[in-house]
């Protein structure tokens, strides 16, 4: 594995740069940049249009409803900012592989190796297939539904990646035992409680007040397993299939 770079860059190519910048400046993503653990570069795809109207879309060859994003502005936007030929160039699209914890860690590793990640936000009906052929290395979906544009998926991906960069969270254990992580064996997280001890007739489980760390750890494992079976039985099946493959 290549040595991780000190300050990776996430570049987001979009038609709505102000929307993207606003989100990146807030909460954990914003704090990560202010602390020097990541940089963001927001690229306006319209800057690479060639006419005075900054046109980036047109009707589809062969007819059909909806507008298509043109290949030249997308390709040239990528080429203007891409530094490493090994960097992932991700298109957010409903047709992509479904984003999950495994793909999060894959992208974090690639980001830290190459120093950059480029996220292309699609819009309208879709993008010219030639842009995919020329610059896109990976396509990712955040779920089986369609949004107005790729900005929200790109921001979801960026947020998920940034919180996995070492040092961004004050306590790395917080991310290590979240839902879907290896510490949870790919399942859901357990229930969590804080003050007050009693609220509207509902009490914190006594084991969590006992101070017995082994019992607390066991309760959390069992609660997480029960939640996974109840709410996401598909994860239990996936986990068993993975174990069978390893045997």
C-alpha positions in Angstrom: 0.0 0.0 0.0 1.2 3.5 -0.8 2.0 5.9 1.9 -1.0 8.0 2.8 -0.8 11.7 1.9 -1.0 14.2 4.7 -3.8 16.4 3.3 -6.0 14.7 0.7 -8.3 16.8 -1.6 -11.9 16.0 -2.5 -12.9 17.8 -5.7 -16.6 18.1 -6.5 -17.7 19.0 -10.0 -21.2 20.5 -10.0 -23.6 22.9 -11.6 -24.5 24.3 -8.1 -21.2 25.2 -6.4 -22.8 27.4 -3.7 -25.0 24.5 -2.5 -22.1 22.2 -2.2 -19.8 24.7 -0.5 -22.5 25.5 2.1 -22.7 21.9 3.2 -18.9 21.3 3.2 -18.4 24.2 5.5 -20.6 22.8 8.2 -20.3 20.1 11.0 -17.6 17.5 10.7 -16.7 18.1 7.1 -16.1 21.7 7.8 -14.2 21.0 10.9 -12.0 18.5 9.1 -11.0 21.2 6.6 -10.4 23.8 9.2 -8.2 21.4 11.1 -6.1 20.8 8.0 -7.1 17.1 7.5 -8.7 17.5 4.1 -9.2 20.1 1.4 -12.2 20.6 -0.8 -12.2 22.1 -4.3 -15.6 22.8 -5.8 -15.5 23.1 -9.6 -18.3 24.8 -11.5 -18.9 22.7 -14.7 -20.5 25.7 -16.4 -17.0 27.4 -16.4 -16.1 24.9 -19.2 -19.1 25.7 -21.4 -18.1 27.4 -24.7 -21.0 29.8 -25.3 -22.0 33.0 -23.7 -25.1 31.3 -22.1 -22.8 28.8 -20.4 -24.8 25.9 -21.9 -23.9 22.4 -20.5 -26.9 20.4 -21.7 -28.8 19.6 -25.0 -31.5 17.4 -26.4 -30.8 13.7 -26.8 -29.8 12.2 -30.2 -32.6 9.9 -31.2 -35.2 11.9 -29.4 -36.8 11.3 -26.0 -37.8 13.4 -23.0 -35.2 15.1 -20.8 -32.0 17.0 -21.4 -28.5 15.4 -21.5 -25.3 16.9 -20.0 -22.8 17.4 -22.7 -19.5 15.6 -22.6 -17.0 18.4 -23.3 -17.7 20.5 -20.2 -17.5 17.4 -17.9 -14.4 16.0 -19.5 -12.6 19.3 -19.5 -13.6 20.1 -15.9 -12.1 16.8 -14.8 -8.9 17.4 -16.8 -8.5 20.9 -15.4 -8.3 19.7 -11.8 -7.1 16.0 -11.8 -3.6 15.7 -10.6 -3.1 11.9 -10.2 -3.8 9.6 -13.0 -4.6 6.9 -10.4 -7.2 9.0 -8.6 -10.8 7.8 -8.7 -13.2 9.8 -10.7 -16.7 8.9 -9.4 -20.0 9.7 -11.1 -23.0 9.8 -8.9 -25.7 7.9 -10.7 -28.7 5.6 -9.9 -27.0 3.1 -12.3 -23.9 2.8 -10.1 -22.9 0.3 -7.5 -24.7 0.8 -4.2 -22.7 2.9 -1.7 -22.0 1.1 1.6 -19.3 0.8 4.3 -17.1 -1.5 2.2 -17.0 1.0 -0.6 -16.5 3.9 1.9 -13.3 2.2 3.1 -12.2 1.4 -0.4 -12.5 5.1 -1.4 -10.9 6.3 1.8 -7.9 4.1 1.1 -7.7 5.3 -2.6 -8.0 8.9 -1.5 -5.2 8.6 1.0 -3.0 6.8 -1.5 -3.5 9.2 -4.5 -4.2 12.4 -2.6 -7.4 13.2 -4.4 -10.9 12.1 -5.2 -13.1 13.6 -7.9 -16.9 13.4 -7.6 -19.0 14.4 -10.7 -22.5 15.5 -9.9 -24.8 14.5 -12.8 -28.0 16.4 -13.6 -31.0 16.5 -16.0 -31.7 13.1 -17.7 -28.1 12.0 -17.5 -24.7 12.6 -19.0 -23.3 11.9 -22.5 -21.9 8.4 -22.4 -18.6 9.6 -23.9 -17.9 11.5 -20.6 -18.2 8.1 -18.8 -15.9 6.5 -21.4 -13.2 9.2 -21.2 -12.9 10.2 -17.5 -15.2 8.2 -15.2 -13.5 5.4 -13.3 -16.3 4.4 -11.0 -20.1 4.9 -10.7 -21.9 5.0 -7.4 -25.5 5.2 -6.3 -26.7 6.0 -2.8 -30.0 4.1 -3.3 -32.6 2.8 -5.7 -34.3 6.2 -6.3 -33.7 9.2 -8.5 -32.9 12.7 -7.3 -32.9 16.0 -9.1 -29.1 16.0 -9.3 -25.9 14.4 -8.0 -25.0 17.0 -5.4 -26.7 15.3 -2.5 -25.1 11.9 -3.3 -21.7 13.5 -3.7 -22.0 15.2 -0.3 -23.1 11.9 1.3 -20.1 10.2 -0.1 -17.8 13.0 1.0 -19.2 13.1 4.5 -18.9 9.3 4.9 -15.3 9.4 3.7 -14.1 12.4 5.7 -15.2 11.0 9.1 -13.1 7.9 8.4 -9.9 9.9 7.9 -7.7 9.4 11.0 -8.0 12.2 13.4 -11.1 13.8 12.1 -13.3 12.4 14.8 -12.1 13.1 18.4 -12.6 9.5 19.3 -11.9 7.0 16.4 -13.8 4.3 18.3 -17.0 6.2 17.6 -16.7 5.4 13.9 -15.2 2.0 14.4 -18.3 0.6 16.1 -21.0 2.3 14.0 -23.6 0.4 12.1 -22.2 -1.7 9.2 -18.6 -1.6 10.5 -16.3 -4.6 11.1 -16.7 -4.1 14.9 -20.4 -4.7 14.3 -19.7 -7.6 12.0 -21.5 -5.7 9.3 -24.7 -5.3 11.3 -26.5 -2.5 13.0 -25.4 -0.6 16.0 -27.0 -1.1 19.5 -29.2 1.4 21.3 -27.6 4.3 23.2 -28.7 6.4 26.2 -27.7 9.5 28.0 -29.0 11.7 30.8 -31.6 11.8 32.3 -31.8 8.3 33.7 -35.6 8.4 33.6 -37.7 10.2 31.0 -41.5 10.0 30.7 -41.6 6.7 32.4 -38.8 5.2 30.3 -35.6 4.1 32.1 -32.1 3.5 31.0 -31.3 -0.3 31.1 -29.8 -1.1 34.5 -26.9 -2.9 33.0 -25.6 0.4 31.5 -25.6 1.9 35.0 -23.8 -1.0 36.6 -20.2 0.0 35.8 -19.5 -3.7 34.9 -17.7 -3.2 31.6 -17.9 -6.9 30.5 -21.6 -7.0 31.1 -22.2 -3.7 29.3 -20.2 -4.9 26.3 -22.1 -8.1 26.1 -25.5 -6.3 26.4 -24.4 -4.0 23.5 -23.4 -6.9 21.3 -26.6 -8.8 22.0 -28.8 -5.7 21.4 -27.0 -4.9 18.2 -27.5 -8.5 17.0 -31.2 -8.4 17.9 -31.7 -5.1 16.1 -30.0 -6.4 13.0 -32.1 -9.6 13.0 -35.3 -7.5 13.4 -34.7 -4.5 11.2 -32.2 -5.8 8.6 -32.4 -9.6 8.2 -30.7 -9.2 4.8 -27.5 -8.2 6.6 -27.6 -11.4 8.7 -27.9 -13.4 5.4 -25.0 -11.5 3.8 -22.8 -12.0 6.9 -23.5 -15.8 6.8 -22.7 -15.9 3.1 -19.5 -14.1 3.7 -18.5 -16.6 6.4 -19.3 -19.5 4.1 -17.1 -18.1 1.4 -14.2 -17.7 3.8 -14.5 -21.4 5.0 
